[in-house]
Amino acid sequence: MQANDPRQNRLIAALPAEDYARIAPALELVPIPLGHALYEPGVHMRHVYFPIDSIVSLLCVMEDGGSAEIAVVGNEGVVGVSLFMGGETTPSRAVVQGGGHAYRMKSQMLKEEFDRAGAMQHVLLHYTQALLTQMGQTAVCNRHHTLDQQLCRWLLLALDRLASHELIMTQELIANMLGVRREGVTEAAGNLQRAGLIEYHRGHINVLDRPGLEARACECYAVVKREYDRLLS
């Protein structure tokens, strides 16, 4: 597989050769930098995005400007499920939390492919079920588990979608994702660093002990990972 091949995205890779050949000319490689908003609430969605080496956070945004992450999307998925589920807009905000690249497709092309009721529809519906599991588990985690556990879950989900063990992420951005105060993230990150699980310095998080991170995380990470592996294998 060549560098920057659409099949670096697991959904596209799962398509039969005939289906892939049909959509390949409609896939456009685009850079998506850290902090860039792919969608804003209520704005017409013109494209869907298939990340290959980037991570996108889906956020619920409050009237006062506060926000909290409801799901994270990487090379296992697609950003823009509302388009094939019957909507032209979404109430959530999609922000790049790990810069890189994605292949985008015009919304009309995706709808036409979905309406064929073939392999693309099957793959997208399986992914949507996995995404709903992640959203539900995130809500439970935010309500019942400690910030240390939430941060572990968040880091592990990000690692699953990246090729390296290093994340470029400020504490302020993490706080916005988790819907907590920055001081809370500082304390939680400090706890993980003192335990020898991560190394954090000026927006760079290097995971030193992934098994230790998994052991410290709550069950929410494992539930989400099992469902993605089951549905997208």
C-alpha positions as CSV (number, residue, x, y, z in Angstrom):
1,M,0.0,0.0,0.0
2,Q,1.4,3.4,-1.0
3,A,1.8,6.3,1.4
4,N,-1.4,8.3,1.6
5,D,-3.5,5.5,0.2
6,P,-7.3,5.8,0.9
7,R,-7.2,2.2,2.2
8,Q,-5.2,3.4,5.2
9,N,-8.7,4.1,6.4
10,R,-10.3,0.9,7.7
11,L,-13.7,1.5,6.3
12,I,-12.5,2.1,2.8
13,A,-10.1,-0.9,3.2
14,A,-13.1,-3.1,4.0
15,L,-14.8,-2.4,0.6
16,P,-14.6,-5.0,-2.1
17,A,-12.3,-4.1,-5.0
18,E,-15.2,-3.2,-7.3
19,D,-16.7,-0.8,-4.8
20,Y,-13.4,0.8,-4.1
21,A,-12.6,1.3,-7.7
22,R,-15.9,3.1,-8.2
23,I,-15.4,5.6,-5.3
24,A,-11.6,6.0,-5.5
25,P,-11.8,8.9,-8.1
26,A,-14.1,10.8,-5.7
27,L,-11.7,10.7,-2.8
28,E,-9.6,13.8,-2.3
29,L,-6.6,13.9,0.0
30,V,-6.7,17.0,2.2
31,P,-4.5,18.2,5.2
32,I,-6.5,18.7,8.4
33,P,-4.4,20.7,10.9
34,L,-4.6,20.5,14.7
35,G,-7.5,22.7,16.0
36,H,-9.3,23.0,12.6
37,A,-13.1,22.6,12.7
38,L,-14.4,20.3,10.0
39,Y,-18.0,21.0,11.0
40,E,-19.9,23.5,13.1
41,P,-23.3,22.9,14.7
42,G,-26.2,23.6,12.3
43,V,-24.0,24.3,9.3
44,H,-24.6,22.4,6.0
45,M,-22.2,19.5,5.6
46,R,-20.7,19.4,2.1
47,H,-18.2,16.6,2.6
48,V,-17.5,13.5,4.8
49,Y,-14.0,12.8,5.9
50,F,-12.1,9.5,6.2
51,P,-9.1,10.1,8.4
52,I,-5.9,8.2,7.7
53,D,-3.3,9.6,10.2
54,S,-5.3,12.2,12.1
55,I,-7.9,12.2,14.9
56,V,-11.1,14.2,15.0
57,S,-13.1,14.9,18.2
58,L,-16.8,15.2,18.1
59,L,-18.0,17.8,20.7
60,C,-21.3,18.9,22.1
61,V,-21.2,22.7,22.5
62,M,-23.3,24.6,25.1
63,E,-24.8,28.0,24.7
64,D,-22.2,29.5,27.0
65,G,-19.4,28.2,24.8
66,G,-18.5,25.2,27.0
67,S,-18.0,21.9,25.3
68,A,-17.4,18.2,26.0
69,E,-16.2,15.4,23.8
70,I,-18.8,12.7,22.9
71,A,-16.6,10.6,20.6
72,V,-13.3,10.4,18.8
73,V,-12.8,9.4,15.2
74,G,-9.6,8.2,13.5
75,N,-8.5,5.8,10.7
76,E,-11.2,3.3,11.9
77,G,-14.1,5.6,10.8
78,V,-15.7,8.5,9.1
79,V,-16.6,12.0,10.2
80,G,-20.1,13.0,9.0
81,V,-22.4,10.1,9.8
82,S,-25.4,12.5,9.8
83,L,-25.2,12.8,6.0
84,F,-26.1,9.1,5.4
85,M,-28.4,8.9,8.4
86,G,-30.8,11.4,7.0
87,G,-29.5,14.8,8.0
88,E,-27.7,17.7,6.3
89,T,-26.4,19.2,9.5
90,T,-25.3,18.1,12.9
91,P,-25.7,19.6,16.4
92,S,-22.1,18.7,17.3
93,R,-18.8,20.2,16.4
94,A,-16.0,18.3,14.7
95,V,-12.5,19.5,15.7
96,V,-9.1,18.0,14.7
97,Q,-7.4,16.9,17.9
98,G,-4.5,15.2,16.1
99,G,-3.3,16.9,12.9
100,G,-2.7,14.9,9.7
101,H,-4.6,14.0,6.6
102,A,-8.0,12.7,5.6
103,Y,-9.7,11.7,2.3
104,R,-12.9,13.7,1.8
105,M,-15.8,12.8,-0.4
106,K,-18.6,15.1,-1.5
107,S,-21.8,14.5,0.4
108,Q,-23.9,13.7,-2.7
109,M,-21.5,11.0,-3.8
110,L,-21.6,9.4,-0.4
111,K,-25.4,9.4,-0.4
112,E,-25.6,7.8,-3.8
113,E,-23.1,5.1,-2.7
114,F,-25.0,4.5,0.5
115,D,-28.3,4.3,-1.4
116,R,-27.0,1.4,-3.5
117,A,-27.6,-0.7,-0.4
118,G,-24.3,-2.6,-1.0
119,A,-21.0,-2.9,0.7
120,M,-20.6,0.7,1.6
121,Q,-24.0,0.8,3.3
122,H,-23.1,-2.3,5.3
123,V,-19.7,-0.9,6.4
124,L,-21.1,2.5,7.4
125,L,-24.0,1.0,9.4
126,H,-21.6,-1.2,11.3
127,Y,-19.3,1.7,12.0
128,T,-22.3,3.8,13.2
129,Q,-23.3,1.1,15.7
130,A,-19.7,1.1,17.1
131,L,-19.7,4.9,17.2
132,L,-23.0,4.9,19.2
133,T,-21.4,2.5,21.7
134,Q,-18.5,4.9,22.1
135,M,-20.8,7.8,22.7
136,G,-22.9,6.0,25.3
137,Q,-19.8,4.7,27.1
138,T,-18.3,8.2,27.1
139,A,-21.5,9.5,28.8
140,V,-21.3,6.8,31.5
141,C,-17.5,7.3,32.0
142,N,-17.9,11.1,32.5
143,R,-20.6,10.5,35.1
144,H,-19.2,7.6,37.1
145,H,-15.4,7.5,36.8
146,T,-12.5,9.6,38.1
147,L,-10.7,12.1,35.9
148,D,-7.6,9.9,36.1
149,Q,-9.6,7.1,34.5
150,Q,-11.2,9.4,31.9
151,L,-7.8,10.6,30.9
152,C,-6.5,7.0,30.6
153,R,-9.5,6.1,28.4
154,W,-9.0,9.2,26.3
155,L,-5.3,8.6,25.8
156,L,-5.8,4.9,24.9
157,L,-8.5,5.7,22.3
158,A,-6.1,8.3,20.7
159,L,-3.2,5.8,20.7
160,D,-5.4,3.2,18.9
161,R,-5.8,5.7,16.0
162,L,-2.2,6.8,15.7
163,A,1.0,5.1,14.6
164,S,3.2,6.5,17.4
165,H,3.1,6.7,21.2
166,E,3.4,10.5,21.3
167,L,0.5,12.9,21.2
168,I,0.7,16.6,20.6
169,M,-2.0,18.0,22.9
170,T,-2.2,20.9,25.3
171,Q,-3.8,20.6,28.7
172,E,-6.3,23.3,27.7
173,L,-7.4,21.3,24.7
174,I,-7.7,18.1,26.8
175,A,-9.8,20.0,29.3
176,N,-12.1,21.2,26.6
177,M,-12.4,17.6,25.3
178,L,-13.2,16.2,28.7
179,G,-15.4,19.1,29.8
180,V,-13.4,19.8,32.9
181,R,-11.2,22.6,34.3
182,R,-7.6,22.8,33.2
183,E,-6.4,22.4,36.8
184,G,-8.1,19.0,36.9
185,V,-6.2,17.8,33.8
186,T,-2.9,19.2,35.2
187,E,-3.5,17.1,38.4
188,A,-4.5,13.9,36.5
189,A,-1.6,14.2,34.0
190,G,0.7,14.7,37.0
191,N,-0.6,11.6,38.6
192,L,0.0,9.5,35.5
193,Q,3.5,11.0,35.1
194,R,4.5,10.2,38.7
195,A,3.3,6.7,38.2
196,G,5.6,6.4,35.2
197,L,2.8,5.9,32.7
198,I,3.4,9.0,30.6
199,E,5.8,11.8,30.1
200,Y,4.3,15.2,29.6
201,H,6.1,18.4,28.6
202,R,4.8,21.5,26.8
203,G,1.9,19.9,24.9
204,H,3.7,16.6,24.1
205,I,2.4,13.5,25.8
206,N,4.6,10.4,25.4
207,V,3.1,7.2,26.6
208,L,5.8,5.1,28.4
209,D,3.7,2.2,29.7
210,R,0.6,1.3,27.7
211,P,-0.2,-1.9,29.7
212,G,0.0,0.2,32.9
213,L,-2.3,2.8,31.3
214,E,-4.8,0.1,30.4
215,A,-4.7,-1.4,33.9
216,R,-5.4,2.1,35.4
217,A,-8.3,2.8,33.0
218,C,-11.9,2.0,33.8
219,E,-13.8,-0.7,31.9
220,C,-15.1,1.9,29.4
221,Y,-12.1,1.7,27.1
222,A,-12.2,-2.1,26.9
223,V,-16.0,-2.0,26.1
224,V,-15.5,0.4,23.3
225,K,-12.5,-1.4,21.8
226,R,-14.2,-4.8,21.8
227,E,-17.2,-3.3,20.0
228,Y,-15.1,-1.7,17.3
229,D,-13.0,-4.9,16.9
230,R,-16.2,-7.0,16.6
231,L,-18.0,-4.7,14.2
232,L,-15.1,-3.6,12.0
233,S,-13.0,-6.8,11.9
